[in-house]
Amino acid sequence: MDKGTMSSPAAQSGFICRQCGACCRIKDGIVRVSDAEVARIAAFLGMAEQDFIDHETEIAPDRRGLILRSRPDGACVWLAEDNLCRIHPVKPEKCRTFPYEWTNADSSEICPGLQRVENVSGPP
Ligand code: SF4
């Protein structure tokens, strides 16, 4: 994932993405996609929107919209072996704004970039 807004504590503390893909492998993590994001990703892939919905998304656990599919190990299906996102130019907002606008409770255990921020920042 990459830089979003620069107003969060992570941004202000000098967070640097290590491009390790750990945030795309969060077990039980979900990535919601809006209608506009579905359209954008489908166009990027050269797919019809309905085909993208049928083959590349699932109903969210709370049944409120669509999420990207995950592999059995929890990794996003769009994460490549080199840890890069295969839909990077059009990836959903949730991906673009991590960790600037959202984090999980255990994000700092998962993300080496956030661990660095904590180590640099030191105790409050
Ligand atoms: S869409 Fe890309 S950035 Fe988002 S979780 Fe999947 S691989 Fe990671």
Residues whose N, C-alpha, C, O or C-beta is under 5 A from the ligand:
A	BS01	SF4	M1 C23 C24 C76 W78 L79 C85 K91 C95
